[in-house]
Amino acid sequence: MKKLLVLATGGTIASTHQRGGLAPGLTIDQLAQYFHHNQDVSVDFKVLMNKDSTNMQPEDWVVMARAIDENQNAYDGFIMTHGTDTMAYTASALSYLLHDIKKTVVITGSQVPVSFKKTDARKNIRDALTFAHQADIPGVFIAFDGKAIQGTRAVKMRTKSYDAFESVNFPYIAAIGEFGAQITFRPEPEKTVFRKHLGVCPDVFLLKAFPGLAPQFFDYLQDHIKGLIIESFGNGGLPFLTRDLVSGIEKLVQKGIPVIITTQCLEEGQNMDLYEVGKRVADAGGITAGDMNTEAIVAKLMWVLSQTTDPSEIRRMIQTPLAHDLDYI
Ligand SMILES: NC(=O)C[C@H](N)C(=O)O
């Protein structure tokens, strides 16, 4: 008989109407009532926290990872109930913190509380149970709206619709329904060269470039952060005329602060060698993050920075595929 552990963290799925608005309010026993399963699975429950995922912090990822790591040998799979707002960040973070996991970790939640009459929660719970039970793929996944998504590739696209998440730049892993879990893409096992490390350094900043962004902000950032991620335009380009952001990047890099470059375009990654505006960013020391999602870059950079401050090692680790986060640079 397979043994699964459900870890509750809060989110809409466990929310109830409260004076200040919807907030996690179900007890673990109340939540457990919605986990219907057949006789050949045994399910245990544990509360890790009871937060709207907007309140999740990087330190919470470490708590989650430890809880799974400590129980790795006692269970065949894990289900985590979680709010949708930061679920993609958590899925990425756990993918790095637990990159050597041999079991399936499924994160799910819902757009509507489980106790409401019309809700997506009960289907998502059933699908998470099905996937955790049937899929023999190690790693961290999101199960939502009948699909399983690789943890490092999920992006929340919609605030209300049941199909809140999409798999970006990567195939869906499975279709899930009453018929079971039909694996549609089985990722090749990775030969990872990374050490196990259950820590994060939250001192990073994420900047979305826009026409008119003043380079003076970089002067402030250099004294307050250990790593910067810039969502550039298109193929990794940033302005060097009038408001010269490229020189700003160069200054940060010279101070030993890694600057990771991604793109505001969700799909197809970037090619910084194509245009002068991208090449200059690369020449200034900007580190391309290829086709990784911003959520994954944030989590990976925090994980990497808690292990090293060496710029070339940071570049190497960011650009080495891990947990299927990256297909090309
Ligand atoms: N649908 C949800 O779960 C949204 C909620 N604010 C959360 O992230 O916890």
The ligand as a Tripos MOL2 file, in Angstrom:
@<TRIPOS>MOLECULE
LIG
    9     8     1     0     0
SMALL
NO_CHARGES

@<TRIPOS>ATOM
      1 N1         -6.2320   31.1320   -5.0940 N.am      1 LIG1
      2 C1         -5.4060   31.3950   -4.0800 C.2       1 LIG1
      3 O1         -4.9460   30.4910   -3.4320 O.2       1 LIG1
      4 C2         -5.0570   32.8420   -3.8160 C.3       1 LIG1
      5 C3         -4.6560   33.1610   -2.4020 C.3       1 LIG1
      6 N2         -4.5030   34.5910   -2.2370 N.3       1 LIG1
      7 C4         -3.3350   32.5020   -2.0210 C.2       1 LIG1
      8 O2         -2.3980   32.5480   -2.7790 O.co2     1 LIG1
      9 O3         -3.1990   31.9930   -0.9370 O.co2     1 LIG1
@<TRIPOS>BOND
     1     1     2 1
     2     2     3 2
     3     2     4 1
     4     4     5 1
     5     5     6 1
     6     5     7 1
     7     7     8 2
     8     7     9 1
@<TRIPOS>SUBSTRUCTURE
     1 LIG1         1 GROUP 0 **** ****
